[in-house]
Amino acid sequence: MCPWGYTTQLPKDYTLMNNLMTPIAAAITKSHQKRYDFGSIANTIYVASGSSADYTYSIGVIYSFAVELRDTGQYGFALPSNQILPQAEEILAAVLVMGNQIKSEI
């Protein structure tokens, strides 16, 4: 998810962010068929002030994101051990897409 968390107003760079979140989400799904919702924090989950994504975006980092764990409400932030490796593989897939995109823009 991207900024903003404290308001449902989208950041000025939302189109750039969405153009990266879309293939990131596709890579995650391809990894283990787990679908992650994406968009701005406030519009995707709930209004939440104080996010690191909001802060880093506010100081000029366009690709500022927050990622939640793959759980859908059963375990919260304490995933069972059998979900740790799939979670890591999903995030690795996401980071590789992000890295390749940013590298191509340099």
Beta strands, then each sheet from edge to edge (+ up, - down):
end
